[in-house]
Amino acid sequence: MKIGTWFAIYFIIWWTLLFVSLPFGVRRDAGPAEDVPGADPGAPVRPAFARILIINTVLSTVVLAVFAWLIENYWV
């Protein structure tokens, strides 16, 4: 396959796994002591998006490597 195809497959895997890895390590607001007027009570305290994006990139790379191995060995 051409390099553009691999980038497209990686992007699709990355975007799909983003929704899987978004809830990792996210903590909700503890309670009424931390209430901020107008804020959603289910909003995360510290979302740590950089860490989630790094985890997502690593997971996507592993999934793409397994997929490429399956393609190379004619399993798919």
C-alpha positions in Angstrom: 0.0 0.0 0.0 1.1 3.6 -0.5 2.1 5.9 2.3 -1.0 8.0 1.9 -3.2 5.0 2.5 -1.3 4.2 5.7 -1.7 7.8 6.9 -5.5 7.5 6.3 -5.7 4.2 8.1 -3.7 5.6 11.0 -5.9 8.7 11.2 -9.1 6.6 11.3 -7.6 4.4 14.0 -6.4 7.4 16.0 -9.8 9.2 15.8 -11.7 6.1 16.8 -9.4 5.3 19.7 -9.6 8.9 20.9 -13.2 8.3 22.0 -12.0 5.1 23.8 -9.2 6.8 25.7 -11.0 10.1 26.6 -12.4 8.8 29.9 -9.0 7.3 31.1 -8.0 9.0 34.4 -10.8 11.6 34.4 -12.1 12.5 37.8 -15.5 14.3 38.3 -16.1 17.2 40.6 -16.0 16.0 44.2 -19.0 17.7 45.5 -20.7 20.9 46.7 -17.5 22.3 48.2 -16.0 22.7 44.8 -19.2 24.0 43.0 -18.6 26.8 40.6 -21.7 28.7 39.6 -22.7 27.9 36.0 -20.3 24.9 35.7 -21.5 21.4 34.9 -21.3 19.2 38.0 -20.1 16.3 35.8 -17.2 18.3 34.3 -13.7 16.9 35.0 -11.6 18.6 37.6 -8.3 18.3 35.6 -8.8 16.6 32.2 -5.1 16.2 31.3 -5.7 16.2 27.6 -2.0 16.0 26.8 -1.6 12.7 28.6 -4.8 11.3 26.9 -3.4 12.3 23.5 -0.1 10.6 24.2 -1.9 7.4 25.4 -4.1 7.6 22.3 -1.1 8.0 19.9 0.7 5.0 21.5 -2.4 2.8 21.3 -3.0 3.8 17.7 0.6 3.1 16.7 0.3 -0.4 18.3 -3.0 -1.1 16.5 -1.6 0.1 13.2 1.5 -2.1 13.6 -0.6 -5.2 14.3 -2.8 -4.3 11.3 0.2 -3.9 9.1 1.6 -7.2 10.3 -1.7 -8.9 9.5 -1.7 -7.4 6.0 2.0 -8.4 5.3 1.4 -12.0 6.4 -1.8 -12.3 4.3 -4.1 -12.8 7.3 -6.3 -10.0 6.1 
